[in-house]
Structures are given as C-alpha cells and as structure tokens.
Amino acid sequence: TTSLRSAMSESAGEGSHRELQALKDAEKEYADLPEDTWGAALYTLVKDLPDILGGEIGKVNVVRFIFVIAVLVLNLYLQFMILYWIKKFVMDPSMRTAQDNYKAYHEMMFDVDGNPVGDFSEFPHPQSLCQSALSNFGFITAILFLWAVTCLTEMRNIERLVKQFNRIPSLPEGESVSEMVNEKVTRADNDGNDDVIELLCLSKTTRFSIWLVIFLPKIGIVAFLTYTGMVWLTATQSFADLILNALALEFVINIDDVLYSSFFPKNLVDCVGKMKIANPALEESEKEDSLAGYWRSVYYLSIMFAFVIIYLLFLQPVLPGYSRDFGYYCSDFLAEELSPKCAMGSHKDCFPFGHHS
C-alpha cells in the first residue's frame, strides 16, 4: 500500500511538472502590468509574497514587499480621505449654498401656486444663482460627460486587467508558489526586449489576494470618485470654478501615478516594466472580431450620454426637482451684467477720462 501511494504521488508530481513545463514552453501573448502604484503592488503580490511564504526570504523581498504595501495603503488613504474632505468641506457647503439660493429665488419670484410674480432685479444673489453649474444645461452636460468618460477610462482599464488575470492558468497542484513567475526567459517580448519576467500561473490564494488588495479597492475608489465628482461639479457656484474643480478631480485620480513616480526606486520600476502577464496564445477562432470593438465603443458612448442626461434630469441631489425655471432671467442677467462692456474697436468711448479740468 505504501509503495502504491508513493508511486501515485510520484506520478502526480511528474504530471504537475509536465503541466508546468508546458506552460513555460507554450506560445504566449504578453500583457503589461500597469506602471503605477497598483502595478507595483501586483508585482510584489505575485513575486515577493510567494517567495517569502515559500521560505526564500531575502532582504530585498521583505523590504520591497513592506515598502510597496505601505505606499499602497498611503495611496488608498489619500484618495479616499481627499474625496471625503472634498465632500465634507467643499461639496456639501456648495450644495447648501445652491439650495439656499434656489429656495430664496422661489420665495421671491413666485406665488404659492408657482406663478411668476417677482422682479428679478430685486433678487439679492443673482450672480451666484446665474453662474451656478445647473443654470447652463449645455455647459454642465459637457463637463459631466468628460468627467464620466474619464472615470470610464479608469474602469475599463480595470476591466481589461481583470480579463487578463482571469485568463492566467492556475498553478499546477503540488508545485511551489515560486513557480508562478518564470524569470529565465530567453525570448523577446512584444517590444523586442530579451529580459522578460513571465507571470505564468496563479495559486488560489494569490488570485484571492489580488482581488482583495487590488481590484476591489480600485473599483471602490473609481465608483466613489465618479459619484463625488458628479455631485461636486453639479454643485459648483461659478463657471470658472467648474473648470478648476474638474482639474482638481483629475489630480485625485492621478495620486497613484504621483506616488509611483516620486517614491519608487528605479530597480523596482524596471522590474514592474519587465513583468508580463504571459497567457497562452488564443487560436484564431477564439480572437475577437475586429468589428466587435467598435460596437462596444458605440455602446459605451451611448451609455455615457444617457447616464449624464438621466443624472441631471432625475438623479442629481443638488437641487432635487429642479425644473430649470431660472434660465430665462439668468440669460438676460448674464448678457447685461457679466458680458464685456467693450468690443474690439470701441475703446475710445469705452474708457472715457474723468471730468476734472
């Protein structure tokens, strides 16, 4: 019985070795890791953590793993907390101001049945009301569309990375987790580089860790950022601030890139660049039809337009039930009070000198 079990164990071991060697020898399609804080975290989860758990403990592995995870935690803290502070100290006060102005506008300009009765020239905050983002439907729609597309880009990058990782084969049973990465690669990658680190397969624990540490937090950040950004932009109280706020949100998105460029040493950046997701090459019959990408892009484009319009008409929380009922007054006010007084060629009469003799 003992000899039979031993033979079966040896046979299973040989089978897993053959399976692993087949993965190494197979024709592959390479995909890059994202070159940012998230990509560095992916690298250390599939390279350093398995080495440490497998007993191959070196100073570089330990220091690199601790450093990368610490910076990733800092990145998560900064992105979530900056969004929280924006909401608490900037967005919520802007919403309150917008709602107070709209309330005062309704009280002064309409009777109890909603009929216009007031004189807009007597309204105390016409500039704040008429320069609010919701006063110009076309402008705010364009800004929100661009912001939604920016967030969609982040989400689609996550989607593509998830698809690549889902295609990675599982680590053959009985093999060491250190075998997930193949550093002895002699062939060139898609860019013609000989020095390539292949990510061949993943253990169940590593796959779970990647979802827990990388994918889920990143999806959460993008979702939170999308919602907070949409509401903040909608609550903006001037057209100039609308542009500045959009740029500020772009800064929050790029925090992971800033940390990666500023604090990660060159050797780690080089390692992240060298590691490739090495999935088995697809057969011609398995490859996506060239037109499918265009149809998917049309789908996303339509969804983004519909999402922004539905949000503005029904879902925006800044002025719930807003019926665009100050557009007429604001168009006249903006034309009279906030348009330039002088046109080209009229400077002689535009800036007269004083009356002192």
C-alpha positions as CSV (number, residue, x, y, z in Angstrom):
1,T,0.0,0.0,0.0
2,T,2.8,2.4,0.9
3,S,4.6,1.7,-2.3
4,L,1.4,2.2,-4.3
5,R,0.8,5.6,-2.7
6,S,4.4,6.5,-3.3
7,A,4.1,5.6,-7.0
8,M,0.9,7.5,-7.3
9,S,2.5,10.6,-5.6
10,E,5.5,10.4,-8.0
11,S,3.1,10.1,-10.9
12,A,1.1,13.1,-9.8
13,G,4.3,15.0,-9.3
14,E,5.6,14.2,-12.7
15,G,2.2,15.2,-14.2
16,S,2.3,18.6,-12.5
17,H,5.9,19.2,-13.6
18,R,4.9,18.4,-17.2
19,E,2.0,20.7,-16.9
20,L,4.2,23.5,-15.6
21,Q,6.8,22.9,-18.3
22,A,4.1,23.0,-20.9
23,L,3.1,26.4,-19.6
24,K,6.7,27.6,-19.9
25,D,7.1,26.2,-23.5
26,A,3.7,27.3,-24.9
27,E,3.3,30.2,-27.3
28,K,2.2,33.2,-25.3
29,E,0.6,36.6,-25.5
30,Y,2.1,39.2,-23.3
31,A,0.3,42.0,-21.5
32,D,1.9,44.7,-19.3
33,L,1.3,45.4,-15.7
34,P,0.1,49.0,-15.1
35,E,3.1,51.1,-14.3
36,D,1.7,52.8,-11.2
37,T,1.3,52.0,-7.5
38,W,-1.2,49.3,-8.3
39,G,1.1,47.6,-10.8
40,A,3.9,47.6,-8.2
41,A,1.5,46.0,-5.7
42,L,0.6,43.4,-8.2
43,Y,4.3,42.7,-8.8
44,T,5.1,42.2,-5.1
45,L,2.0,40.0,-4.6
46,V,2.9,37.6,-7.3
47,K,6.7,37.7,-6.9
48,D,7.8,38.7,-3.4
49,L,5.0,37.4,-1.2
50,P,5.2,33.8,-2.7
51,D,9.0,33.8,-2.3
52,I,8.6,34.8,1.4
53,L,5.9,32.3,2.1
54,G,7.9,29.6,0.3
55,G,10.9,30.2,2.6
56,E,13.1,32.0,0.1
57,I,13.4,35.0,2.4
58,G,15.8,37.7,1.3
59,K,16.2,41.3,2.5
60,V,15.2,42.7,-0.9
61,N,12.0,40.7,-1.0
62,V,10.9,41.6,2.5
63,V,11.8,45.3,2.2
64,R,10.2,45.6,-1.2
65,F,7.0,43.9,-0.1
66,I,6.7,46.1,3.0
67,F,7.5,49.3,1.2
68,V,5.1,48.7,-1.7
69,I,2.2,47.7,0.6
70,A,2.9,50.7,2.8
71,V,2.7,53.1,-0.2
72,L,-0.4,51.3,-1.5
73,V,-2.1,51.9,1.9
74,L,-0.9,55.5,1.7
75,N,-2.4,55.8,-1.7
76,L,-5.8,54.3,-0.6
77,Y,-5.8,56.7,2.4
78,L,-5.1,59.8,0.4
79,Q,-7.6,59.0,-2.4
80,F,-10.4,58.1,0.0
81,M,-9.7,60.8,2.5
82,I,-9.2,63.6,0.0
83,L,-12.6,62.7,-1.5
84,Y,-14.1,62.6,1.9
85,W,-12.7,66.1,2.7
86,I,-13.9,67.4,-0.6
87,K,-17.3,66.2,0.2
88,K,-17.4,67.5,3.7
89,F,-15.7,70.8,3.4
90,V,-16.3,71.8,-0.3
91,M,-19.2,69.8,-1.9
92,D,-21.7,69.9,1.0
93,P,-21.3,73.7,1.6
94,S,-21.7,74.3,-2.2
95,M,-24.9,72.2,-2.2
96,R,-26.2,74.2,0.8
97,T,-25.5,77.5,-0.9
98,A,-27.1,76.4,-4.1
99,Q,-30.2,75.1,-2.2
100,D,-30.5,78.3,-0.1
101,N,-30.3,80.5,-3.3
102,Y,-32.9,78.4,-5.1
103,K,-35.2,78.5,-2.1
104,A,-34.9,82.3,-1.8
105,Y,-35.5,82.6,-5.6
106,H,-38.7,80.6,-5.4
107,E,-39.9,82.6,-2.4
108,M,-39.3,86.0,-4.0
109,M,-40.1,85.2,-7.7
110,F,-43.3,83.0,-7.4
111,D,-46.6,82.9,-5.6
112,V,-47.9,79.9,-3.7
113,D,-49.2,78.4,-7.0
114,G,-45.9,78.7,-8.8
115,N,-46.8,81.7,-10.9
116,P,-44.0,84.2,-11.5
117,V,-44.7,87.5,-9.7
118,G,-41.4,89.0,-8.6
119,D,-38.8,91.3,-10.1
120,F,-35.5,89.6,-10.7
121,S,-33.6,92.8,-10.4
122,E,-34.5,92.8,-6.7
123,F,-33.1,89.3,-6.1
124,P,-30.1,89.6,-3.7
125,H,-27.9,86.9,-5.2
126,P,-28.4,87.0,-9.0
127,Q,-24.7,86.3,-9.8
128,S,-24.4,83.3,-7.5
129,L,-27.7,81.9,-8.9
130,C,-27.0,82.5,-12.6
131,Q,-23.4,81.3,-12.5
132,S,-24.3,78.0,-10.8
133,A,-23.5,75.0,-12.9
134,L,-27.1,74.0,-13.3
135,S,-28.1,77.3,-14.8
136,N,-26.4,76.3,-18.1
137,F,-27.6,72.8,-19.1
138,G,-25.3,72.5,-22.1
139,F,-22.1,73.5,-20.2
140,I,-22.7,71.3,-17.2
141,T,-23.7,68.4,-19.5
142,A,-20.4,68.7,-21.4
143,I,-18.3,68.9,-18.3
144,L,-20.1,65.9,-16.6
145,F,-19.8,63.9,-19.8
146,L,-16.0,64.4,-19.9
147,W,-15.7,63.5,-16.2
148,A,-17.8,60.4,-16.7
149,V,-15.6,59.4,-19.6
150,T,-12.5,59.9,-17.5
151,C,-13.9,57.6,-14.9
152,L,-15.0,55.1,-17.5
153,T,-11.4,55.0,-18.8
154,E,-10.2,54.0,-15.3
155,M,-13.0,51.4,-15.1
156,R,-12.2,49.9,-18.5
157,N,-8.5,49.7,-17.6
158,I,-9.6,47.7,-14.5
159,E,-11.9,45.5,-16.7
160,R,-9.1,44.7,-19.2
161,L,-6.7,43.9,-16.4
162,V,-9.3,41.6,-14.7
163,K,-9.8,39.8,-18.0
164,Q,-6.1,39.2,-18.4
165,F,-5.8,37.8,-14.9
166,N,-8.9,35.6,-15.3
167,R,-7.1,34.0,-18.3
168,I,-4.0,33.2,-16.3
169,P,-3.9,29.4,-15.7
170,S,-4.0,28.0,-12.2
171,L,-0.8,26.8,-10.6
172,P,-0.5,23.0,-11.1
173,E,-1.3,21.2,-7.9
174,G,1.7,20.3,-5.9
175,E,4.0,22.9,-7.4
176,S,5.7,25.6,-5.3
177,V,4.1,29.1,-5.4
178,S,7.5,30.4,-6.5
179,E,6.9,28.7,-9.9
180,M,4.2,31.2,-10.7
181,V,6.8,33.5,-12.0
182,N,9.4,32.5,-14.7
183,E,12.5,34.7,-14.6
184,K,14.5,32.6,-17.0
185,V,13.1,33.8,-20.3
186,T,15.3,33.9,-23.4
187,R,12.9,35.1,-26.0
188,A,11.8,38.7,-26.7
189,D,8.5,40.3,-25.7
190,N,6.3,42.4,-27.9
191,D,8.7,45.3,-27.7
192,G,11.7,43.3,-28.6
193,N,13.2,43.2,-25.1
194,D,15.1,40.0,-24.1
195,D,14.9,40.5,-20.4
196,V,11.3,39.4,-19.5
197,I,9.7,38.1,-16.3
198,E,6.7,35.9,-17.1
199,L,3.7,35.6,-14.9
200,L,2.7,32.1,-15.9
201,C,0.1,30.9,-13.4
202,L,-1.6,31.8,-10.1
203,S,-2.4,29.9,-7.0
204,K,-5.9,30.2,-5.5
205,T,-4.5,32.2,-2.5
206,T,-2.7,34.7,-4.8
207,R,-5.7,35.1,-7.0
208,F,-7.8,35.9,-4.0
209,S,-5.2,38.3,-2.6
210,I,-5.1,40.2,-5.9
211,W,-8.9,40.7,-5.8
212,L,-8.8,41.7,-2.2
213,V,-5.9,44.1,-2.3
214,I,-6.0,45.4,-5.9
215,F,-9.2,45.0,-7.8
216,L,-11.9,45.6,-5.2
217,P,-10.3,48.7,-3.7
218,K,-9.6,50.2,-7.1
219,I,-13.2,49.6,-8.2
220,G,-14.4,51.2,-5.0
221,I,-12.2,54.3,-5.5
222,V,-13.4,54.8,-9.1
223,A,-17.0,54.4,-8.1
224,F,-16.7,56.8,-5.1
225,L,-14.7,59.2,-7.3
226,T,-17.3,59.1,-10.1
227,Y,-20.2,59.9,-7.7
228,T,-18.4,62.5,-5.6
229,G,-17.1,64.2,-8.8
230,M,-20.5,64.3,-10.4
231,V,-22.2,65.9,-7.4
232,W,-19.3,68.4,-6.7
233,L,-19.3,69.6,-10.3
234,T,-23.1,69.9,-10.3
235,A,-23.0,72.0,-7.1
236,T,-20.3,74.4,-8.4
237,Q,-21.3,78.0,-7.9
238,S,-19.4,79.6,-10.8
239,F,-18.4,78.7,-14.3
240,A,-14.7,79.4,-13.6
241,D,-14.8,77.1,-10.6
242,L,-16.4,74.4,-12.7
243,I,-13.3,74.1,-14.8
244,L,-11.0,74.3,-11.8
245,N,-12.9,71.7,-9.9
246,A,-12.7,69.3,-12.9
247,L,-8.9,69.8,-12.9
248,A,-8.8,69.1,-9.2
249,L,-10.6,65.8,-9.6
250,E,-8.1,64.8,-12.3
251,F,-5.4,65.4,-9.6
252,V,-7.1,63.0,-7.3
253,I,-7.2,60.3,-10.0
254,N,-3.5,60.6,-10.6
255,I,-2.4,60.3,-6.9
256,D,-1.3,56.7,-7.6
257,D,0.9,57.8,-10.5
258,V,2.4,60.7,-8.5
259,L,3.4,58.3,-5.7
260,Y,4.8,55.8,-8.1
261,S,6.9,58.4,-9.9
262,S,8.1,60.1,-6.8
263,F,8.9,57.3,-4.3
264,F,9.5,54.0,-6.1
265,P,13.2,53.2,-6.8
266,K,14.3,52.7,-10.4
267,N,15.1,49.0,-9.9
268,L,11.5,48.3,-8.8
269,V,10.1,50.4,-11.7
270,D,12.3,48.3,-14.1
271,C,11.0,45.1,-12.5
272,V,7.4,46.2,-13.0
273,G,8.1,47.1,-16.6
274,K,9.8,43.7,-17.2
275,M,7.0,41.6,-15.8
276,K,4.5,40.4,-18.4
277,I,1.2,38.6,-18.0
278,A,2.0,35.5,-20.1
279,N,-1.3,34.0,-21.2
280,P,-1.5,31.1,-23.7
281,A,-2.0,32.5,-27.2
282,L,-5.5,32.4,-28.5
283,E,-6.5,30.4,-31.5
284,E,-7.7,32.4,-34.5
285,S,-11.2,31.1,-33.8
286,E,-11.1,32.5,-30.3
287,K,-10.0,36.0,-31.2
288,E,-12.5,38.8,-31.1
289,D,-14.0,40.0,-34.3
290,S,-12.5,43.3,-35.4
291,L,-15.9,45.0,-35.6
292,A,-16.8,44.0,-32.0
293,G,-14.6,46.6,-30.5
294,Y,-16.3,49.4,-32.5
295,W,-19.8,48.2,-31.4
296,R,-18.6,48.1,-27.8
297,S,-17.3,51.6,-28.1
298,V,-20.6,52.8,-29.5
299,Y,-22.3,51.1,-26.6
300,Y,-20.1,52.8,-24.0
301,L,-20.5,56.2,-25.8
302,S,-24.3,55.8,-25.8
303,I,-24.3,54.7,-22.1
304,M,-22.2,57.7,-21.0
305,F,-24.5,60.2,-22.8
306,A,-27.6,58.6,-21.3
307,F,-26.1,58.3,-17.9
308,V,-25.2,62.1,-17.7
309,I,-28.7,63.2,-19.1
310,I,-30.6,60.9,-16.7
311,Y,-28.4,62.0,-13.8
312,L,-29.0,65.7,-14.5
313,L,-32.8,65.3,-15.1
314,F,-33.7,62.8,-12.3
315,L,-30.8,61.9,-10.0
316,Q,-28.7,64.9,-9.2
317,P,-29.1,65.7,-5.4
318,V,-28.0,69.4,-5.5
319,L,-31.4,70.8,-6.5
320,P,-33.9,67.9,-6.2
321,G,-36.8,68.5,-8.5
322,Y,-35.1,71.3,-10.3
323,S,-37.2,72.4,-13.3
324,R,-34.7,74.8,-15.0
325,D,-37.0,77.7,-14.1
326,F,-34.4,80.5,-13.8
327,G,-32.9,80.1,-17.2
328,Y,-34.9,83.0,-18.8
329,Y,-33.9,85.5,-16.1
330,C,-30.3,84.4,-16.0
331,S,-29.8,84.7,-19.7
332,D,-30.8,88.4,-19.6
333,F,-28.8,89.0,-16.4
334,L,-25.6,87.4,-17.8
335,A,-26.0,89.4,-21.1
336,E,-26.4,92.7,-19.2
337,E,-24.3,92.4,-16.2
338,L,-21.5,89.9,-16.9
339,S,-20.7,90.3,-20.6
340,P,-17.8,92.6,-21.6
341,K,-18.7,96.2,-21.9
342,C,-16.3,96.9,-24.7
343,A,-15.9,95.2,-28.1
344,M,-13.0,95.4,-30.4
345,G,-12.7,98.9,-32.0
346,S,-14.8,100.6,-29.3
347,H,-12.1,101.5,-26.9
348,K,-12.3,105.3,-27.4
349,D,-15.8,105.6,-26.0
350,C,-15.4,102.6,-23.6
351,F,-12.9,104.1,-21.1
352,P,-13.5,107.9,-21.0
353,F,-11.3,110.1,-18.9
354,G,-12.5,111.9,-15.9
355,H,-14.2,115.3,-15.7
356,H,-11.5,117.1,-13.8
357,S,-10.3,120.3,-15.5
